[in-house]
Amino acid sequence: MVILAACGGRKEDQTKAVDPEFVFTYAENQAEDYPTTQGAYKFAELVEEKTGGRIVISVNAQGVLGDEKTVIEQMQFGGVDFARVSLSPLAEFVPRLNVLQMPYLYTGREHMWKVLDGEIGDDFLNSFDGSDLVALSWYDAGARNFYSSTRPITKLEDMKGMKIRVQESELMVGMMEALGATAVPMAYDKVYSALQTGIIDGAENNWPSYESTAHYEVAKYYTIDEHNRVPELQLVSQATWEKLTKEDRDIIRECAQESSRYERKLWEERERTSEEKVRAAGCQVVELPPEEKARFQEAVTSMYGKYCAEYVDVIDAIVAVGK
Ligand code: GCU
């Protein structure tokens, strides 16, 4: 059995009136100053405040509780209580989620948020039965772009033969294959050294991740193609959830929603500052012209038949929201 110490993150509150009834762990794989981590701290702070100190959530950032796949597995038996994870690895456990991260699905940020904040998003949050996980709220993670250490990607043909790291997700492997590259699934924290040592030629991620992980130092060619938007989720283990009263569950849901609004604001700001930082550091940024982006888009259309055949109605509904 894995016994996880409730350590890290939380500042001691000397004025706390009651001893906590619960001290829960929260896993986050980003750095301390990253928007999702700051969202987690906000969530923990709100929960502690609204339960009068009865529920304490101890945020463990920087992946110290394990990579996302491991964290999700641990949550399934209550080894980790809460987490924020990317939809890509999560969809391996809840396959329906692949729908929400299909390539070139959204017209932009606003479209994605209209979907997630609306009925479709709520349906997905409520479709975790049988996964041993409970979904709480969405976080923003922007759009993902390609980057490489070897040469700039300016056209579809440049993808051929490139070894590109992807998240541990069948869908993402499928996307690389559709684009003609070789997919190398790997946990997030392994990517920097894999780029540095040449095990991979490139990877793909949003601006804040590219900057925060310092991947830009070892892979300076960044190509804006915005191939997909992969939202993130705050989750709680079903085993943990079952220990809580209806009243506490309501408080937790409300705090998760509030922290999501907070994270989204930070996210917008960080997208800008990260882009500025990597550009100033001398990264070579290519913006794919629309006709070239259309070729990338065309190359992945068959993925809709392969991964979303059962969800054509949901895809249609998502597209309709963007019109
Ligand atoms: C984003 C996301 C992480 C994820 C990472 C990845 O940065 O926020 O949770 O691990 O992508 O590419 O693995």
Boltz pocket constraint, residues with backbone or C-beta under 6 A from the ligand:
constraints:
  - pocket:
      binder: B
      contacts: [[A, 29], [A, 30], [A, 68], [A, 84], [A, 85], [A, 86], [A, 141], [A, 167], [A, 186], [A, 187], [A, 188], [A, 204], [A, 205], [A, 209], [A, 232]]
      max_distance: 6.0
